[in-house]
């Protein structure tokens, strides 16, 4: 669902909930149309680690996995 349609979807009960940081919930006033909020303390982070070929080949094979 496009983010721009989320407030209306919550208001009309087309969706039951949403997952966003508290700052997004506050700035978009989702609290006006959503009764509950859960603080799950989880994080999704797609961290990418980049290293040079020289460093990579200097690592022992078991460490490269």
HUZI-V151984 format. One record per residue. N is the residue number from 1. PHI is phi in whole degrees, -180 to 180 (* if undefined). OMEGA is omega in degrees with one decimal (* if undefined). D_FIRST is the distance of its C-alpha to the first C-alpha in whole Angstrom. Layout:
N PHI OMEGA D_FIRST
N PHI OMEGA D_FIRST
This chain:
1 * 175.9 0
2 -62 -177.6 4
3 -57 -178.5 6
4 -63 -179.0 8
5 -95 -173.0 7
6 -65 -179.4 7
7 -57 179.9 11
8 -63 179.5 11
9 -68 175.5 9
10 -66 -178.7 12
11 -64 -178.7 14
12 -87 -179.6 14
13 66 173.9 14
14 -70 172.9 11
15 -125 -176.8 10
16 -89 -176.5 13
17 -174 -179.4 12
18 -153 -179.7 11
19 -127 -179.9 13
20 -153 174.3 14
21 -63 -179.6 17
22 -55 -179.0 20
23 -62 178.6 20
24 -72 177.6 16
25 -60 180.0 16
26 -70 -175.4 19
27 -68 178.7 19
28 -101 176.5 16
29 56 178.0 18
30 -63 178.4 15
31 -62 178.1 19
32 -72 -174.0 19
33 -124 179.9 17
34 -128 -171.9 17
35 -75 -174.1 20
36 -122 172.2 20
37 -137 178.3 20
38 -117 175.2 21
39 -98 -175.5 23
40 -92 179.9 23
41 55 175.4 24
42 -107 -179.2 22
43 -140 169.6 21
44 -106 179.2 19
45 -140 176.3 21
46 -93 -178.0 22
47 -90 178.7 25
48 -111 178.3 27
49 -109 179.0 31
50 -112 176.0 33
51 -137 178.5 36
52 -76 177.4 39
53 -61 179.5 41
54 -60 178.2 44
55 -65 -177.6 43
56 -58 -178.8 41
57 -72 177.0 44
58 -79 178.8 46
59 -79 175.8 44
60 -69 -175.1 45
61 -53 -179.2 44
62 -60 -179.4 42
63 -77 -175.9 41
64 -82 -177.8 39
65 -81 * 36
